[in-house]
């Protein structure tokens, strides 16, 4: 699990991939909620469509999406990712919630530089 202080540390390209990859999941959720609210009249929730959430959440998701895609492309050059990793990273930018799974996979398989190093073992509880 990522500590809150570590989550906001954007000092390396691997940390930026993690940051934007994790942020993209809630932005997808907000965008999907906004899409449902846009059809609120169809679902009987409101008398007409509620369009502001799509505009607001769409812009938020768009900014995070671009940040994530650029981070992945920069990481692919700096960390010398093989073609498979580059393709998975870019595909994960367009599939809802896939960025979290990509980030976890990349960390586990050693693709995220210093983030992929084995964590220190936890102290044994007595």
N, C-alpha and C positions, 0 to 999 in steps of 0.2 A: 504494500500500500504506500502511496506517496504522501509524505507529510506536507502540510499546508505550506510551510516555508519553502520546501523543495519544489512544490508545484509551480510557484511563481518565479522560480529561478530560471531565467531565459538566457543564461550565459553561453550555452552551447547549442549547436544545431540539433543535437539529439534531444535536449530539454525542450526546445521549441516544438519539435515533432510531437513529443509527449503532451505538452501544454495544449496545442491546437487540436490534437487528436482526441483528447479527453473532452475539451470544450465543444467539439463538433457534435457529440452525442446529445447533450441537452439542447443545443441549437436546433438539431433535427426535430426533437420532441416538440419544442415550441413552434416550429414551422408547421408540423403536422397538426398540432392543436389549432393553430391559426387557420389552416386549410379547412378544418372541420367547422370552425366558427364562421368562415366565409359562406358556408352552406347551412347556417343556423336556421334559416327559414324552412329549408327542406326537412330538417329534423324536428321542427316545431319548437325550437329553443327561443327564437325571436321572430318578430314580424318581418324582418328583412335580413339580408346578409350583413355580417359584422366584418368589415374589410380591414380595419386598422391593424389587427394582429398580423395579418399576412404581410402588410407593408413593413411593420416594425420588425417582426421576427425574420422576415425574408431578408431584410438588410443586415440584421445581426448575423444570420446564418451565412450570408454571402461574404461578409468580411472575414468570418472565421474560416469558411471554406477556402478563400483565397490565401489566407495566412497558412493554413494547413498544407495546401497544394504547393505553395512556394517553399515551405519548410521541408517537405518531402523531397522536392527537387534539389534543394541545396544539400540536404542530408545525403542524397544519392551520390552527389559528386564528392562531398567531403569524406563520407564514410565508405566510399567505393562499393556501393551496393551492386549485387548482380542484377541482371535484367528481371529475374523473377520477383525480387523484392521491390524494384521500381514499379513494375506492373501492379503488384498487390497494393502498394501504397497509393497509386493513382486511382485504382478501382475502388479502394476504400474511401476515397473522397466523395464518391457519388452514390454509394449505397448507404442508406440510413443506418447509423450506429456501427458500421463496419470499421470506422477509424479506431474505436476502442479495442476491437479484436486485433486489428493490425498492429497497434502499438504494443499490446501485450505479447503478440507473437514475435514481433521484431526484437523486443527486449529479451524474451526467453531464448531466441535463437542467436543472439549475439550481434544483431544488426544495428543496435543503437549505441554503439560506442561505450562510453563510461556508464551508461544506464544498464548495460547488459552484464556488468561484472557481478559476480556472486555476492549476495548480501552477507553481512556478518551474521553468524548464527545467533539466534536469540538465547538469552540467558535461561537456564533451566529453572523452572519454578519449583520451589520446595514445598 
